Each structure stands twice: as C-alpha cells, then as structure tokens.
Amino acid sequence: MSHIVTAQEAVTASECFDSMEPTGAELDAIDAEMPVIRAEMDLLDAQIIVIDRTPTELDVRRIRRARRRVLAAHRDQINGTAGQTGGAA
C-alpha cells in the first residue's frame, strides 16, 4: 500500500491570519458598494417575509419599492453618485 503525502510544508494558523486582513483599498471598495448591499438586503428581507404566505398588496408594493431601490443604487454606483445627496434613498 502506498501512502499519499503532501509536497508542501504545513502552514501554521498564524501565517494564514496575518494575510487575511483587508487592505485599505478593499475596505474602500466595500464602503463604495454599501448602498447597493443595503438595498439588496432590504429586497431580500421583503422577499423573505412573503416566502411562506400569499403576498398582500402591501407586500407587493414593499417588494416593488425594494427592487427600485436596488436598481437606483446600482445606477448611482455606476454613475459614481452613490455618496452624494439625492442618490438612492
């Protein structure tokens, strides 16, 4: 019976975690995308509410508004106006 061995040395946990911190550029990218993330979370919340029941008219309007906010947030992000007033609200 032949044994399978690794060709690399083991990596310790401390070596892995040192490189896992996000860089400043990555944090800036996350901040720039936060309006889109929030809008998508609101849409998901509205969809989860009606997942096990028939949506009421209020639920349908809530989902429709959330979809519009997602589209507006994506539009603002593409246009570069996400951080300015008058953006997706």
Summary of the structure (lengths in Angstrom):
residues: 89
radius of gyration: 21.8
end to end distance: 65.4
largest distance: 69.7
contacts: 178
relative contact order: 0.12
helix: 62%
strand: 0%
